[in-house]
Amino acid sequence: MSDIALEFNKTTKEYDASILDGDFKRCDDLESAVIISLFTWARASADEVSENAPRYGWFGDKIDQDSTDAIGSKLYLLKREKITEQSMMRAKEYIEQSLAWMIEDNVASEVSATVERNPNDVNRIDALVVITRGDR
């Protein structure tokens, strides 16, 4: 299956659709799916946000009330938090939750994340995500 390729712009620090010869550039790898899974906002539960605060998330996740499918991650909930062992553990959990669909849909046999504080920027957490493809 072919996806629209997404590219990272180092100047603006954003991902955007890649254009080639006046049309969307296509790709057949997992990169676009991982970017969407990690960097779009999953709907937060009521107990994860302050009262009356927006819960965000993609409205399409609520169309089928019985579905457990959800797009995105909850990494955005950590934006204003201090970096602590607990917040780093939640970042790892949010990353692995957002990519769990890959195991459920047999795209990967394993997904794991390692999270650490950036040694050069105390206000940043770095994550390494390993996706193991193949038969389960």
N, CA, C and O atoms as a GROMACS GRO file, in nm:
protein
  544
    1MET      N    1   0.084  -0.117   0.000
    1MET     CA    2   0.000   0.000   0.000
    1MET      C    3   0.089   0.124   0.000
    1MET      O    4   0.190   0.129   0.070
    2SER      N    5   0.052   0.220  -0.078
    2SER     CA    6   0.132   0.341  -0.092
    2SER      C    7   0.073   0.454  -0.008
    2SER      O    8  -0.048   0.471  -0.004
    3ASP      N    9   0.160   0.530   0.057
    3ASP     CA   10   0.120   0.645   0.139
    3ASP      C   11   0.178   0.772   0.081
    3ASP      O   12   0.268   0.769  -0.003
    4ILE      N   13   0.126   0.884   0.127
    4ILE     CA   14   0.186   1.013   0.093
    4ILE      C   15   0.311   1.028   0.179
    4ILE      O   16   0.306   1.011   0.301
    5ALA      N   17   0.422   1.060   0.116
    5ALA     CA   18   0.548   1.077   0.188
    5ALA      C   19   0.544   1.206   0.269
    5ALA      O   20   0.498   1.310   0.221
    6LEU      N   21   0.593   1.199   0.391
    6LEU     CA   22   0.605   1.316   0.477
    6LEU      C   23   0.753   1.346   0.495
    6LEU      O   24   0.834   1.254   0.510
    7GLU      N   25   0.788   1.474   0.494
    7GLU     CA   26   0.927   1.514   0.511
    7GLU      C   27   0.938   1.612   0.626
    7GLU      O   28   0.849   1.694   0.648
    8PHE      N   29   1.049   1.603   0.699
    8PHE     CA   30   1.077   1.693   0.810
    8PHE      C   31   1.151   1.814   0.759
    8PHE      O   32   1.251   1.802   0.689
    9ASN      N   33   1.101   1.933   0.794
    9ASN     CA   34   1.165   2.058   0.759
    9ASN      C   35   1.248   2.101   0.881
    9ASN      O   36   1.192   2.134   0.985
   10LYS      N   37   1.381   2.101   0.868
   10LYS     CA   38   1.469   2.133   0.981
   10LYS      C   39   1.457   2.278   1.026
   10LYS      O   40   1.482   2.309   1.142
   11THR      N   41   1.421   2.367   0.935
   11THR     CA   42   1.408   2.508   0.970
   11THR      C   43   1.285   2.533   1.056
   11THR      O   44   1.294   2.597   1.161
   12THR      N   45   1.170   2.482   1.011
   12THR     CA   46   1.046   2.505   1.085
   12THR      C   47   1.019   2.398   1.191
   12THR      O   48   0.931   2.414   1.275
   13LYS      N   49   1.096   2.290   1.186
   13LYS     CA   50   1.081   2.176   1.278
   13LYS      C   51   0.940   2.117   1.271
   13LYS      O   52   0.877   2.090   1.373
   14GLU      N   53   0.892   2.099   1.147
   14GLU     CA   54   0.760   2.043   1.122
   14GLU      C   55   0.766   1.939   1.011
   14GLU      O   56   0.856   1.941   0.927
   15TYR      N   57   0.669   1.849   1.013
   15TYR     CA   58   0.652   1.755   0.903
   15TYR      C   59   0.547   1.810   0.809
   15TYR      O   60   0.453   1.876   0.852
   16ASP      N   61   0.564   1.783   0.680
   16ASP     CA   62   0.465   1.825   0.581
   16ASP      C   63   0.467   1.725   0.467
   16ASP      O   64   0.562   1.648   0.450
   17ALA      N   65   0.360   1.727   0.388
   17ALA     CA   66   0.353   1.639   0.271
   17ALA      C   67   0.463   1.679   0.174
   17ALA      O   68   0.491   1.797   0.153
   18SER      N   69   0.525   1.578   0.115
   18SER     CA   70   0.633   1.601   0.021
   18SER      C   71   0.573   1.609  -0.121
   18SER      O   72   0.488   1.528  -0.158
   19ILE      N   73   0.619   1.707  -0.199
   19ILE     CA   74   0.569   1.727  -0.335
   19ILE      C   75   0.681   1.694  -0.433
   19ILE      O   76   0.796   1.733  -0.413
   20LEU      N   77   0.646   1.621  -0.538
   20LEU     CA   78   0.740   1.585  -0.644
   20LEU      C   79   0.672   1.606  -0.778
   20LEU      O   80   0.568   1.544  -0.804
   21ASP      N   81   0.728   1.690  -0.862
   21ASP     CA   82   0.672   1.720  -0.994
   21ASP      C   83   0.525   1.762  -0.987
   21ASP      O   84   0.444   1.720  -1.070
   22GLY      N   85   0.491   1.846  -0.888
   22GLY     CA   86   0.357   1.900  -0.877
   22GLY      C   87   0.253   1.805  -0.820
   22GLY      O   88   0.134   1.836  -0.822
   23ASP      N   89   0.295   1.691  -0.769
   23ASP     CA   90   0.202   1.595  -0.711
   23ASP      C   91   0.260   1.544  -0.579
   23ASP      O   92   0.379   1.561  -0.552
   24PHE      N   93   0.175   1.481  -0.499
   24PHE     CA   94   0.224   1.423  -0.374
   24PHE      C   95   0.325   1.313  -0.404
   24PHE      O   96   0.302   1.227  -0.489
   25LYS      N   97   0.437   1.318  -0.335
   25LYS     CA   98   0.536   1.212  -0.345
   25LYS      C   99   0.481   1.091  -0.268
   25LYS      O  100   0.423   1.108  -0.161
   26ARG      N  101   0.499   0.973  -0.320
   26ARG     CA  102   0.446   0.852  -0.258
   26ARG      C  103   0.560   0.773  -0.193
   26ARG      O  104   0.676   0.786  -0.232
   27CYS      N  105   0.524   0.691  -0.093
   27CYS     CA  106   0.623   0.604  -0.030
   27CYS      C  107   0.554   0.474   0.010
   27CYS      O  108   0.433   0.469   0.030
   28ASP      N  109   0.633   0.369   0.020
   28ASP     CA  110   0.581   0.237   0.057
   28ASP      C  111   0.643   0.186   0.187
   28ASP      O  112   0.642   0.066   0.213
   29ASP      N  113   0.697   0.276   0.267
   29ASP     CA  114   0.758   0.233   0.392
   29ASP      C  115   0.668   0.271   0.510
   29ASP      O  116   0.558   0.323   0.491
   30LEU      N  117   0.714   0.244   0.628
   30LEU     CA  118   0.634   0.271   0.748
   30LEU      C  119   0.652   0.412   0.802
   30LEU      O  120   0.582   0.452   0.895
   31GLU      N  121   0.742   0.488   0.745
   31GLU     CA  122   0.778   0.617   0.803
   31GLU      C  123   0.657   0.709   0.820
   31GLU      O  124   0.638   0.765   0.928
   32SER      N  125   0.574   0.726   0.717
   32SER     CA  126   0.458   0.815   0.728
   32SER      C  127   0.360   0.766   0.835
   32SER      O  128   0.305   0.847   0.910
   33ALA      N  129   0.339   0.636   0.841
   33ALA     CA  130   0.247   0.581   0.941
   33ALA      C  131   0.299   0.605   1.083
   33ALA      O  132   0.221   0.635   1.173
   34VAL      N  133   0.428   0.593   1.102
   34VAL     CA  134   0.487   0.617   1.234
   34VAL      C  135   0.477   0.765   1.271
   34VAL      O  136   0.444   0.798   1.385
   35ILE      N  137   0.506   0.853   1.176
   35ILE     CA  138   0.498   0.997   1.201
   35ILE      C  139   0.356   1.036   1.242
   35ILE      O  140   0.337   1.109   1.339
   36ILE      N  141   0.257   0.987   1.168
   36ILE     CA  142   0.117   1.018   1.201
   36ILE      C  143   0.081   0.960   1.338
   36ILE      O  144   0.015   1.027   1.418
   37SER      N  145   0.123   0.838   1.364
   37SER     CA  146   0.091   0.774   1.492
   37SER      C  147   0.150   0.849   1.610
   37SER      O  148   0.086   0.861   1.714
   38LEU      N  149   0.272   0.900   1.595
   38LEU     CA  150   0.340   0.966   1.706
   38LEU      C  151   0.302   1.114   1.722
   38LEU      O  152   0.292   1.163   1.834
   39PHE      N  153   0.281   1.184   1.611
   39PHE     CA  154   0.274   1.329   1.619
   39PHE      C  155   0.137   1.389   1.590
   39PHE      O  156   0.124   1.511   1.579
   40THR      N  157   0.034   1.305   1.576
   40THR     CA  158  -0.101   1.358   1.580
   40THR      C  159  -0.155   1.330   1.720
   40THR      O  160  -0.103   1.244   1.790
   41TRP      N  161  -0.256   1.402   1.759
   41TRP     CA  162  -0.303   1.397   1.898
   41TRP      C  163  -0.416   1.297   1.916
   41TRP      O  164  -0.521   1.310   1.854
   42ALA      N  165  -0.394   1.199   2.001
   42ALA     CA  166  -0.499   1.105   2.039
   42ALA      C  167  -0.589   1.174   2.142
   42ALA      O  168  -0.544   1.260   2.217
   43ARG      N  169  -0.714   1.135   2.146
   43ARG     CA  170  -0.808   1.194   2.241
   43ARG      C  171  -0.771   1.152   2.382
   43ARG      O  172  -0.754   1.034   2.411
   44ALA      N  173  -0.758   1.250   2.470
   44ALA     CA  174  -0.727   1.224   2.611
   44ALA      C  175  -0.855   1.184   2.682
   44ALA      O  176  -0.964   1.230   2.647
   45SER      N  177  -0.842   1.099   2.782
   45SER     CA  178  -0.959   1.066   2.864
   45SER      C  179  -0.986   1.182   2.960
   45SER      O  180  -0.900   1.267   2.981
   46ALA      N  181  -1.105   1.184   3.017
   46ALA     CA  182  -1.145   1.295   3.104
   46ALA      C  183  -1.052   1.309   3.224
   46ALA      O  184  -1.029   1.420   3.272
   47ASP      N  185  -0.998   1.198   3.275
   47ASP     CA  186  -0.911   1.206   3.393
   47ASP      C  187  -0.766   1.244   3.359
   47ASP      O  188  -0.684   1.259   3.449
   48GLU      N  189  -0.735   1.260   3.230
   48GLU     CA  190  -0.599   1.298   3.190
   48GLU      C  191  -0.582   1.448   3.170
   48GLU      O  192  -0.470   1.496   3.152
   49VAL      N  193  -0.693   1.523   3.173
   49VAL     CA  194  -0.686   1.668   3.153
   49VAL      C  195  -0.765   1.738   3.263
   49VAL      O  196  -0.847   1.676   3.331
   50SER      N  197  -0.741   1.866   3.279
   50SER     CA  198  -0.815   1.945   3.377
   50SER      C  199  -0.961   1.954   3.336
   50SER      O  200  -0.997   1.939   3.219
   51GLU      N  201  -1.046   1.980   3.436
   51GLU     CA  202  -1.189   1.995   3.408
   51GLU      C  203  -1.210   2.108   3.307
   51GLU      O  204  -1.150   2.215   3.319
   52ASN      N  205  -1.293   2.085   3.211
   52ASN     CA  206  -1.327   2.178   3.103
   52ASN      C  207  -1.214   2.203   3.004
   52ASN      O  208  -1.228   2.287   2.915
   53ALA      N  209  -1.102   2.135   3.018
   53ALA     CA  210  -0.993   2.150   2.922
   53ALA      C  211  -1.026   2.067   2.797
   53ALA      O  212  -1.091   1.963   2.808
   54PRO      N  213  -0.981   2.112   2.681
   54PRO     CA  214  -1.006   2.034   2.560
   54PRO      C  215  -0.936   1.898   2.567
   54PRO      O  216  -0.825   1.887   2.619
   55ARG      N  217  -1.002   1.797   2.513
   55ARG     CA  218  -0.945   1.661   2.514
   55ARG      C  219  -0.881   1.627   2.380
   55ARG      O  220  -0.818   1.522   2.367
   56TYR      N  221  -0.897   1.713   2.283
   56TYR     CA  222  -0.839   1.700   2.150
   56TYR      C  223  -0.869   1.563   2.088
   56TYR      O  224  -0.965   1.497   2.125
   57GLY      N  225  -0.786   1.523   1.994
   57GLY     CA  226  -0.806   1.396   1.925
   57GLY      C  227  -0.882   1.414   1.795
   57GLY      O  228  -0.944   1.518   1.770
   58TRP      N  229  -0.876   1.311   1.711
   58TRP     CA  230  -0.941   1.313   1.581
   58TRP      C  231  -1.085   1.270   1.596
   58TRP      O  232  -1.112   1.165   1.654
   59PHE      N  233  -1.179   1.350   1.544
   59PHE     CA  234  -1.322   1.321   1.560
   59PHE      C  235  -1.359   1.186   1.500
   59PHE      O  236  -1.455   1.124   1.545
   60GLY      N  237  -1.287   1.141   1.400
   60GLY     CA  238  -1.318   1.013   1.335
   60GLY      C  239  -1.306   0.894   1.428
   60GLY      O  240  -1.367   0.790   1.404
   61ASP      N  241  -1.229   0.908   1.535
   61ASP     CA  242  -1.217   0.799   1.632
   61ASP      C  243  -1.347   0.776   1.707
   61ASP      O  244  -1.366   0.669   1.766
   62LYS      N  245  -1.437   0.872   1.706
   62LYS     CA  246  -1.564   0.860   1.780
   62LYS      C  247  -1.681   0.820   1.691
   62LYS      O  248  -1.792   0.803   1.741
   63ILE      N  249  -1.660   0.804   1.562
   63ILE     CA  250  -1.769   0.767   1.472
   63ILE      C  251  -1.826   0.630   1.508
   63ILE      O  252  -1.947   0.613   1.516
   64ASP      N  253  -1.737   0.533   1.529
   64ASP     CA  254  -1.780   0.399   1.569
   64ASP      C  255  -1.756   0.387   1.720
   64ASP      O  256  -1.643   0.364   1.763
   65GLN      N  257  -1.860   0.402   1.798
   65GLN     CA  258  -1.847   0.401   1.944
   65GLN      C  259  -1.791   0.270   1.998
   65GLN      O  260  -1.732   0.268   2.107
   66ASP      N  261  -1.808   0.159   1.924
   66ASP     CA  262  -1.760   0.029   1.971
   66ASP      C  263  -1.614   0.003   1.936
   66ASP      O  264  -1.553  -0.092   1.986
   67SER      N  265  -1.557   0.086   1.850
   67SER     CA  266  -1.420   0.063   1.805
   67SER      C  267  -1.319   0.106   1.912
   67SER      O  268  -1.338   0.206   1.981
   68THR      N  269  -1.213   0.030   1.922
   68THR     CA  270  -1.103   0.068   2.012
   68THR      C  271  -0.990   0.133   1.933
   68THR      O  272  -0.889   0.173   1.992
   69ASP      N  273  -1.006   0.143   1.801
   69ASP     CA  274  -0.904   0.207   1.719
   69ASP      C  275  -0.895   0.356   1.752
   69ASP      O  276  -0.997   0.421   1.775
   70ALA      N  277  -0.775   0.407   1.755
   70ALA     CA  278  -0.753   0.550   1.778
   70ALA      C  279  -0.627   0.589   1.703
   70ALA      O  280  -0.533   0.511   1.690
   71ILE      N  281  -0.626   0.711   1.653
   71ILE     CA  282  -0.511   0.761   1.579
   71ILE      C  283  -0.437   0.862   1.666
   71ILE      O  284  -0.499   0.945   1.732
   72GLY      N  285  -0.306   0.852   1.667
   72GLY     CA  286  -0.225   0.952   1.736
   72GLY      C  287  -0.172   0.906   1.869
   72GLY      O  288  -0.192   0.792   1.912
   73SER      N  289  -0.102   0.998   1.934
   73SER     CA  290  -0.043   0.970   2.065
   73SER      C  291  -0.084   1.079   2.163
   73SER      O  292  -0.142   1.181   2.125
   74LYS      N  293  -0.053   1.054   2.286
   74LYS     CA  294  -0.082   1.152   2.391
   74LYS      C  295   0.044   1.225   2.437
   74LYS      O  296   0.047   1.282   2.546
   75LEU      N  297   0.147   1.224   2.355
   75LEU     CA  298   0.271   1.293   2.390
   75LEU      C  299   0.248   1.441   2.416
   75LEU      O  300   0.319   1.501   2.497
   76TYR      N  301   0.150   1.500   2.351
   76TYR     CA  302   0.122   1.643   2.370
   76TYR      C  303   0.085   1.676   2.515
   76TYR      O  304   0.101   1.789   2.559
   77LEU      N  305   0.036   1.576   2.590
   77LEU     CA  306   0.000   1.600   2.730
   77LEU      C  307   0.123   1.630   2.816
   77LEU      O  308   0.110   1.684   2.927
   78LEU      N  309   0.240   1.597   2.766
   78LEU     CA  310   0.364   1.617   2.842
   78LEU      C  311   0.429   1.753   2.814
   78LEU      O  312   0.529   1.788   2.878
   79LYS      N  313   0.375   1.828   2.720
   79LYS     CA  314   0.441   1.951   2.675
   79LYS      C  315   0.476   2.048   2.786
   79LYS      O  316   0.583   2.109   2.783
   80ARG      N  317   0.390   2.065   2.883
   80ARG     CA  318   0.413   2.165   2.988
   80ARG      C  319   0.457   2.103   3.121
   80ARG      O  320   0.456   2.169   3.225
   81GLU      N  321   0.494   1.978   3.117
   81GLU     CA  322   0.536   1.912   3.241
   81GLU      C  323   0.687   1.918   3.259
   81GLU      O  324   0.763   1.928   3.162
   82LYS      N  325   0.729   1.912   3.384
   82LYS     CA  326   0.871   1.899   3.413
   82LYS      C  327   0.916   1.761   3.367
   82LYS      O  328   0.839   1.665   3.368
   83ILE      N  329   1.042   1.753   3.328
   83ILE     CA  330   1.096   1.623   3.289
   83ILE      C  331   1.141   1.551   3.415
   83ILE      O  332   1.236   1.592   3.482
   84THR      N  333   1.071   1.444   3.446
   84THR     CA  334   1.100   1.360   3.563
   84THR      C  335   1.103   1.215   3.517
   84THR      O  336   1.069   1.185   3.402
   85GLU      N  337   1.141   1.127   3.605
   85GLU     CA  338   1.136   0.984   3.572
   85GLU      C  339   0.994   0.942   3.535
   85GLU      O  340   0.974   0.863   3.443
   86GLN      N  341   0.895   0.996   3.607
   86GLN     CA  342   0.756   0.962   3.580
   86GLN      C  343   0.711   1.013   3.443
   86GLN      O  344   0.644   0.940   3.369
   87SER      N  345   0.746   1.135   3.408
   87SER     CA  346   0.705   1.188   3.277
   87SER      C  347   0.776   1.114   3.164
   87SER      O  348   0.719   1.096   3.057
   88MET      N  349   0.900   1.073   3.186
   88MET     CA  350   0.970   0.995   3.084
   88MET      C  351   0.908   0.856   3.069
   88MET      O  352   0.901   0.803   2.958
   89MET      N  353   0.863   0.797   3.178
   89MET     CA  354   0.795   0.668   3.170
   89MET      C  355   0.663   0.682   3.095
   89MET      O  356   0.626   0.595   3.017
   90ARG      N  357   0.592   0.794   3.117
   90ARG     CA  358   0.467   0.816   3.044
   90ARG      C  359   0.494   0.840   2.896
   90ARG      O  360   0.416   0.796   2.812
   91ALA      N  361   0.603   0.908   2.863
   91ALA     CA  362   0.638   0.929   2.722
   91ALA      C  363   0.660   0.793   2.654
   91ALA      O  364   0.611   0.771   2.543
   92LYS      N  365   0.732   0.705   2.718
   92LYS     CA  366   0.754   0.569   2.665
   92LYS      C  367   0.621   0.498   2.646
   92LYS      O  368   0.597   0.436   2.542
   93GLU      N  369   0.535   0.506   2.745
   93GLU     CA  370   0.403   0.442   2.740
   93GLU      C  371   0.320   0.500   2.624
   93GLU      O  372   0.257   0.425   2.549
   94TYR      N  373   0.318   0.633   2.611
   94TYR     CA  374   0.241   0.697   2.504
   94TYR      C  375   0.293   0.656   2.366
   94TYR      O  376   0.214   0.632   2.275
   95ILE      N  377   0.424   0.648   2.352
   95ILE     CA  378   0.483   0.607   2.224
   95ILE      C  379   0.441   0.464   2.190
   95ILE      O  380   0.395   0.436   2.080
   96GLU      N  381   0.458   0.374   2.286
   96GLU     CA  382   0.424   0.234   2.260
   96GLU      C  383   0.274   0.215   2.238
   96GLU      O  384   0.235   0.132   2.156
   97GLN      N  385   0.190   0.290   2.309
   97GLN     CA  386   0.045   0.283   2.287
   97GLN      C  387   0.009   0.329   2.146
   97GLN      O  388  -0.073   0.266   2.078
   98SER      N  389   0.070   0.437   2.101
   98SER     CA  390   0.035   0.493   1.970
   98SER      C  391   0.078   0.402   1.855
   98SER      O  392   0.023   0.411   1.745
   99LEU      N  393   0.174   0.316   1.880
   99LEU     CA  394   0.222   0.225   1.775
   99LEU      C  395   0.173   0.082   1.794
   99LEU      O  396   0.208  -0.006   1.714
  100ALA      N  397   0.094   0.057   1.896
  100ALA     CA  398   0.044  -0.078   1.923
  100ALA      C  399  -0.039  -0.134   1.809
  100ALA      O  400  -0.046  -0.256   1.791
  101TRP      N  401  -0.103  -0.048   1.731
  101TRP     CA  402  -0.182  -0.094   1.617
  101TRP      C  403  -0.098  -0.176   1.520
  101TRP      O  404  -0.152  -0.263   1.451
  102MET      N  405   0.032  -0.150   1.514
  102MET     CA  406   0.119  -0.223   1.422
  102MET      C  407   0.126  -0.372   1.458
  102MET      O  408   0.132  -0.458   1.370
  103ILE      N  409   0.124  -0.399   1.587
  103ILE     CA  410   0.124  -0.539   1.632
  103ILE      C  411  -0.014  -0.600   1.609
  103ILE      O  412  -0.026  -0.711   1.559
  104GLU      N  413  -0.119  -0.526   1.647
  104GLU     CA  414  -0.256  -0.574   1.630
  104GLU      C  415  -0.290  -0.603   1.484
  104GLU      O  416  -0.364  -0.697   1.456
  105ASP      N  417  -0.237  -0.523   1.392
  105ASP     CA  418  -0.264  -0.540   1.249
  105ASP      C  419  -0.158  -0.626   1.179
  105ASP      O  420  -0.156  -0.634   1.056
  106ASN      N  421  -0.070  -0.689   1.256
  106ASN     CA  422   0.035  -0.777   1.204
  106ASN      C  423   0.130  -0.707   1.107
  106ASN      O  424   0.183  -0.768   1.014
  107VAL      N  425   0.151  -0.578   1.129
  107VAL     CA  426   0.251  -0.504   1.052
  107VAL      C  427   0.389  -0.528   1.114
  107VAL      O  428   0.490  -0.530   1.044
  108ALA      N  429   0.391  -0.544   1.245
  108ALA     CA  430   0.516  -0.568   1.319
  108ALA      C  431   0.493  -0.675   1.424
  108ALA      O  432   0.381  -0.697   1.470
  109SER      N  433   0.601  -0.740   1.461
  109SER     CA  434   0.590  -0.841   1.567
  109SER      C  435   0.621  -0.780   1.703
  109SER      O  436   0.583  -0.836   1.806
  110GLU      N  437   0.692  -0.667   1.704
  110GLU     CA  438   0.726  -0.602   1.830
  110GLU      C  439   0.752  -0.454   1.807
  110GLU      O  440   0.806  -0.414   1.704
  111VAL      N  441   0.712  -0.372   1.904
  111VAL     CA  442   0.740  -0.229   1.904
  111VAL      C  443   0.791  -0.195   2.043
  111VAL      O  444   0.727  -0.227   2.143
  112SER      N  445   0.907  -0.130   2.049
  112SER     CA  446   0.959  -0.090   2.180
  112SER      C  447   1.020   0.050   2.169
  112SER      O  448   1.066   0.092   2.063
  113ALA      N  449   1.017   0.119   2.281
  113ALA     CA  450   1.072   0.255   2.286
  113ALA      C  451   1.167   0.266   2.403
  113ALA      O  452   1.144   0.209   2.510
  114THR      N  453   1.274   0.340   2.382
  114THR     CA  454   1.367   0.376   2.488
  114THR      C  455   1.365   0.527   2.496
  114THR      O  456   1.379   0.596   2.395
  115VAL      N  457   1.348   0.579   2.617
  115VAL     CA  458   1.336   0.723   2.636
  115VAL      C  459   1.443   0.769   2.734
  115VAL      O  460   1.466   0.706   2.837
  116GLU      N  461   1.510   0.882   2.700
  116GLU     CA  462   1.610   0.937   2.790
  116GLU      C  463   1.614   1.088   2.777
  116GLU      O  464   1.575   1.145   2.674
  117ARG      N  465   1.660   1.150   2.881
  117ARG     CA  466   1.677   1.296   2.878
  117ARG      C  467   1.795   1.330   2.788
  117ARG      O  468   1.899   1.265   2.795
  118ASN      N  469   1.777   1.430   2.705
  118ASN     CA  470   1.884   1.471   2.615
  118ASN      C  471   1.998   1.530   2.695
  118ASN      O  472   1.975   1.621   2.775
  119PRO      N  473   2.124   1.481   2.677
  119PRO     CA  474   2.236   1.531   2.756
  119PRO      C  475   2.276   1.675   2.722
  119PRO      O  476   2.343   1.741   2.802
  120ASN      N  477   2.237   1.723   2.604
  120ASN     CA  478   2.275   1.858   2.562
  120ASN      C  479   2.165   1.961   2.578
  120ASN      O  480   2.189   2.081   2.564
  121ASP      N  481   2.043   1.914   2.607
  121ASP     CA  482   1.930   2.005   2.622
  121ASP      C  483   1.840   1.950   2.733
  121ASP      O  484   1.762   1.856   2.710
  122VAL      N  485   1.850   2.007   2.851
  122VAL     CA  486   1.778   1.954   2.967
  122VAL      C  487   1.626   1.967   2.953
  122VAL      O  488   1.552   1.909   3.032
  123ASN      N  489   1.580   2.042   2.853
  123ASN     CA  490   1.437   2.059   2.831
  123ASN      C  491   1.382   1.967   2.724
  123ASN      O  492   1.272   1.989   2.672
  124ARG      N  493   1.457   1.862   2.690
  124ARG     CA  494   1.416   1.774   2.582
  124ARG      C  495   1.433   1.628   2.621
  124ARG      O  496   1.529   1.590   2.688
  125ILE      N  497   1.337   1.548   2.578
  125ILE     CA  498   1.345   1.402   2.592
  125ILE      C  499   1.369   1.344   2.453
  125ILE      O  500   1.304   1.385   2.357
  126ASP      N  501   1.461   1.250   2.443
  126ASP     CA  502   1.486   1.180   2.317
  126ASP      C  503   1.430   1.039   2.328
  126ASP      O  504   1.433   0.977   2.434
  127ALA      N  505   1.379   0.990   2.217
  127ALA     CA  506   1.324   0.855   2.216
  127ALA      C  507   1.380   0.779   2.097
  127ALA      O  508   1.397   0.834   1.988
  128LEU      N  509   1.408   0.652   2.119
  128LEU     CA  510   1.448   0.561   2.013
  128LEU      C  511   1.338   0.457   2.003
  128LEU      O  512   1.308   0.388   2.100
  129VAL      N  513   1.279   0.445   1.886
  129VAL     CA  514   1.171   0.349   1.864
  129VAL      C  515   1.225   0.238   1.773
  129VAL      O  516   1.282   0.264   1.667
  130VAL      N  517   1.205   0.115   1.817
  130VAL     CA  518   1.245  -0.002   1.737
  130VAL      C  519   1.121  -0.079   1.699
  130VAL      O  520   1.044  -0.121   1.785
  131ILE      N  521   1.102  -0.096   1.569
  131ILE     CA  522   0.988  -0.171   1.517
  131ILE      C  523   1.043  -0.296   1.451
  131ILE      O  524   1.119  -0.288   1.354
  132THR      N  525   1.005  -0.411   1.503
  132THR     CA  526   1.051  -0.538   1.449
  132THR      C  527   0.944  -0.592   1.357
  132THR      O  528   0.832  -0.621   1.400
  133ARG      N  529   0.979  -0.607   1.232
  133ARG     CA  530   0.884  -0.660   1.133
  133ARG      C  531   0.907  -0.809   1.118
  133ARG      O  532   1.014  -0.861   1.151
  134GLY      N  533   0.807  -0.877   1.069
  134GLY     CA  534   0.821  -1.019   1.046
  134GLY      C  535   0.708  -1.096   1.109
  134GLY      O  536   0.619  -1.039   1.173
  135ASP      N  537   0.711  -1.227   1.091
  135ASP     CA  538   0.607  -1.313   1.144
  135ASP      C  539   0.612  -1.318   1.294
  135ASP      O  540   0.719  -1.312   1.354
  136ARG      N  541   0.494  -1.329   1.355
  136ARG     CA  542   0.488  -1.341   1.500
  136ARG      C  543   0.487  -1.486   1.538
  136ARG      O  544   0.482  -1.519   1.656
   0.00000   0.00000   0.00000
